[in-house]
Amino acid sequence: MNVVLKQLKQLGILFALIGIMITFTVLSPVFLTVDNLTNIVVQSSINGIIAVGMTLVIIQGGIDLSVGSLVAVVGVVVTTCMVQGMSVPLAIALGLGIGLLVGGLNGTMISRLGLQPFIVTLGTMSLLRGTALVYSHGDPIFKVSRQFRAIFAGQILGLPGPIFYLILVAAIGMFILNFTRFGVYIKAIGGSEEAARMSGVNVSRYKILTYAICSLFTAVAALVMVGRLGAAEPIAGSGFELDAIAATAVGGTSMSGGKGNVTGTILGALILGALRNGLTLLNVQSFYQVLATGAIILIAVSIDRFAQVKKS
């Protein structure tokens, strides 16, 4: 029964995406073209990559508000190091290492010190944003090497780089959730942390790992963005945490933890991307897109809450 309900929920998300696409196709003949559809997926890739990590965190009962600021830090540090002569492979490793470090610190403060995820990641959000601004002196950094751009924005196996990395990260997220003990444990922690602890699960260890993976995926998204833009900015990533949470919520992940899936999250990211693309084609001002994102989050959370009440 649970499997059937899960499939119906995913079909509902898919139908919502199809409905949005049909609506904008009617309103704009440009929408349903190969170039524009490819552009939607490419534009959704960064949010999708971050949202996969956010899905894991929310399933285990947490939240990470620092992902947007982490994008900025990874971007300015990696780009600056390459401009100063660091090799591309080493710069990539540095960016991924920063992600693991930040995620590990978030997870450690939450699990070892017993602090609330909202407060911890709110603090690291401000700390990381300030670090990006101080490190770059508030200026954008250009002159990203062609080799780096080819790795993250060029064609890989016939796909645009951002789409390739979105598929790669999504596949890793699905594997973790569906085929590993780690996935079982984070669902158990999100369902009932105390019950998981009494069952012998090392809750602290898996919380730290979950936040580390989330930040690692965020670092990948930062590298993809730098590759696409050919530059890094200390103000980059503003609002990315909202977008990732929205994609996760729209995708059917329970905001109270314990349940969720990566497929729904990717569909949620595509829904947001298609909505913004369609509104842009219709010359709708950008702040209405922000209103739409907020409304989508509230609707998704309300539906999730209503479903839980009905089940109980």
TIPA-994339 format. One line per field, with one value per residue (C-alpha): z, x, y. Coordinates in steps of 0.05 Angstrom, whole numbers. Layout:
<sites>
Z = [Z / ...]
X = [X / ...]
Y = [Y / ...]
</sites>
This chain:
<sites>
Z = [0 / 18 / -48 / -86 / -50 / -63 / -137 / -140 / -106 / -157 / -214 / -185 / -186 / -257 / -279 / -246 / -287 / -351 / -335 / -326 / -392 / -429 / -400 / -421 / -489 / -502 / -477 / -511 / -576 / -556 / -493 / -524 / -565 / -557 / -541 / -488 / -456 / -453 / -422 / -369 / -347 / -348 / -307 / -258 / -251 / -196 / -154 / -168 / -145 / -81 / -70 / -72 / -12 / 21 / 12 / 52 / 108 / 112 / 111 / 173 / 207 / 196 / 152 / 121 / 109 / 94 / 24 / -13 / 24 / 15 / -60 / -56 / -12 / -56 / -118 / -96 / -63 / -121 / -174 / -136 / -127 / -201 / -220 / -174 / -209 / -174 / -220 / -239 / -207 / -141 / -143 / -153 / -96 / -52 / -68 / -52 / 12 / 34 / 24 / 66 / 121 / 127 / 126 / 177 / 223 / 216 / 231 / 290 / 323 / 313 / 335 / 388 / 420 / 413 / 377 / 332 / 258 / 241 / 288 / 270 / 195 / 201 / 237 / 186 / 131 / 156 / 173 / 103 / 68 / 107 / 92 / 17 / 20 / 61 / 20 / -47 / -20 / -46 / -119 / -171 / -195 / -269 / -315 / -300 / -339 / -403 / -376 / -314 / -357 / -403 / -344 / -315 / -373 / -434 / -466 / -427 / -459 / -506 / -450 / -426 / -364 / -315 / -337 / -332 / -260 / -241 / -266 / -230 / -163 / -169 / -183 / -121 / -79 / -103 / -90 / -19 / -2 / -35 / -32 / 28 / 103 / 108 / 72 / 119 / 180 / 160 / 147 / 216 / 249 / 215 / 235 / 308 / 331 / 399 / 370 / 321 / 378 / 420 / 359 / 360 / 305 / 316 / 307 / 314 / 261 / 210 / 223 / 210 / 147 / 121 / 129 / 99 / 37 / 31 / 32 / -16 / -67 / -56 / -71 / -136 / -153 / -139 / -186 / -240 / -232 / -237 / -299 / -331 / -314 / -321 / -258 / -183 / -140 / -64 / -70 / -111 / -83 / -48 / -39 / -62 / 5 / -8 / -77 / -52 / 4 / -45 / -94 / -37 / -10 / -79 / -92 / -35 / 19 / 88 / 123 / 189 / 167 / 155 / 84 / 17 / -50 / -99 / -160 / -132 / -114 / -185 / -212 / -160 / -185 / -257 / -237 / -207 / -267 / -317 / -278 / -277 / -349 / -371 / -330 / -359 / -430 / -414 / -388 / -317 / -268 / -226 / -158 / -178 / -187 / -115 / -93 / -134 / -100 / -31 / -48 / -75 / -9 / 33 / -11 / -11 / 65 / 76 / 32 / 70 / 137 / 113 / 90 / 158 / 195 / 150 / 161 / 237]
X = [0 / 56 / 91 / 27 / 17 / 90 / 82 / 17 / 50 / 108 / 58 / 22 / 87 / 100 / 30 / 41 / 104 / 68 / 11 / 59 / 93 / 27 / 4 / 67 / 68 / 0 / 21 / 89 / 108 / 182 / 173 / 167 / 230 / 291 / 337 / 290 / 276 / 351 / 360 / 307 / 344 / 412 / 384 / 352 / 415 / 448 / 385 / 374 / 444 / 438 / 367 / 390 / 435 / 379 / 333 / 380 / 385 / 310 / 295 / 340 / 301 / 347 / 353 / 413 / 407 / 481 / 482 / 475 / 532 / 574 / 565 / 596 / 655 / 673 / 667 / 711 / 764 / 771 / 771 / 821 / 868 / 865 / 879 / 939 / 967 / 937 / 925 / 853 / 851 / 878 / 829 / 771 / 795 / 801 / 729 / 702 / 744 / 714 / 645 / 661 / 693 / 634 / 583 / 623 / 626 / 551 / 537 / 584 / 554 / 484 / 498 / 552 / 530 / 455 / 442 / 383 / 398 / 361 / 404 / 470 / 462 / 433 / 498 / 543 / 502 / 522 / 593 / 605 / 575 / 619 / 679 / 664 / 658 / 722 / 762 / 743 / 741 / 670 / 691 / 675 / 733 / 742 / 791 / 768 / 812 / 786 / 803 / 759 / 702 / 708 / 702 / 640 / 606 / 629 / 598 / 606 / 581 / 539 / 506 / 518 / 563 / 510 / 460 / 513 / 530 / 456 / 445 / 508 / 490 / 418 / 441 / 487 / 430 / 382 / 434 / 446 / 372 / 350 / 408 / 451 / 447 / 462 / 397 / 357 / 389 / 376 / 303 / 300 / 332 / 283 / 224 / 245 / 314 / 306 / 280 / 338 / 388 / 356 / 361 / 437 / 444 / 501 / 458 / 514 / 557 / 501 / 480 / 551 / 556 / 489 / 509 / 577 / 545 / 497 / 554 / 595 / 538 / 532 / 606 / 595 / 539 / 586 / 638 / 585 / 562 / 632 / 643 / 580 / 591 / 666 / 669 / 655 / 619 / 616 / 541 / 528 / 480 / 434 / 367 / 393 / 373 / 301 / 302 / 330 / 279 / 224 / 246 / 250 / 181 / 148 / 181 / 143 / 196 / 164 / 187 / 181 / 232 / 232 / 205 / 227 / 258 / 307 / 264 / 210 / 262 / 289 / 219 / 208 / 270 / 246 / 178 / 210 / 256 / 199 / 156 / 211 / 229 / 157 / 145 / 209 / 186 / 120 / 160 / 134 / 177 / 226 / 197 / 132 / 175 / 198 / 125 / 109 / 166 / 142 / 71 / 95 / 131 / 70 / 25 / 73 / 82 / 7 / -7 / 46 / 15 / -55 / -31 / 0 / -63 / -106 / -60 / -62]
Y = [0 / 48 / 33 / 48 / 114 / 133 / 119 / 158 / 217 / 216 / 211 / 271 / 311 / 289 / 309 / 377 / 386 / 365 / 412 / 471 / 453 / 450 / 516 / 553 / 519 / 549 / 617 / 619 / 582 / 587 / 545 / 475 / 477 / 432 / 491 / 519 / 452 / 439 / 508 / 492 / 429 / 464 / 522 / 473 / 431 / 473 / 474 / 400 / 381 / 420 / 395 / 322 / 335 / 375 / 316 / 271 / 323 / 334 / 259 / 251 / 306 / 366 / 428 / 464 / 539 / 547 / 517 / 583 / 616 / 553 / 560 / 630 / 608 / 549 / 592 / 650 / 606 / 557 / 612 / 655 / 595 / 579 / 651 / 649 / 587 / 527 / 468 / 452 / 382 / 410 / 468 / 420 / 377 / 439 / 460 / 390 / 389 / 456 / 426 / 364 / 407 / 454 / 397 / 359 / 420 / 431 / 359 / 357 / 419 / 391 / 319 / 327 / 393 / 380 / 446 / 458 / 449 / 514 / 555 / 522 / 528 / 598 / 617 / 583 / 616 / 685 / 662 / 634 / 694 / 740 / 697 / 700 / 776 / 785 / 735 / 767 / 839 / 841 / 836 / 784 / 740 / 726 / 689 / 618 / 570 / 538 / 469 / 480 / 506 / 446 / 398 / 430 / 466 / 427 / 366 / 301 / 236 / 278 / 318 / 389 / 387 / 413 / 359 / 305 / 325 / 330 / 258 / 235 / 266 / 243 / 171 / 173 / 201 / 146 / 93 / 118 / 121 / 56 / 8 / 23 / 15 / 89 / 105 / 59 / 92 / 164 / 147 / 114 / 175 / 221 / 177 / 172 / 191 / 159 / 94 / 92 / 103 / 48 / 2 / 11 / 63 / 112 / 173 / 224 / 190 / 187 / 259 / 283 / 241 / 267 / 340 / 325 / 294 / 352 / 402 / 359 / 360 / 435 / 443 / 404 / 453 / 512 / 483 / 474 / 545 / 573 / 531 / 557 / 631 / 633 / 674 / 673 / 724 / 731 / 745 / 682 / 631 / 680 / 645 / 577 / 547 / 569 / 539 / 473 / 467 / 485 / 430 / 380 / 399 / 399 / 332 / 299 / 295 / 301 / 364 / 327 / 275 / 200 / 199 / 225 / 207 / 236 / 226 / 271 / 323 / 325 / 333 / 388 / 425 / 418 / 445 / 507 / 514 / 507 / 556 / 609 / 599 / 604 / 667 / 698 / 683 / 718 / 778 / 770 / 810 / 769 / 786 / 751 / 689 / 695 / 700 / 638 / 600 / 618 / 599 / 531 / 517 / 533 / 491 / 432 / 434 / 441 / 380 / 341 / 361 / 344 / 275 / 261 / 282 / 238 / 178 / 187]
</sites>
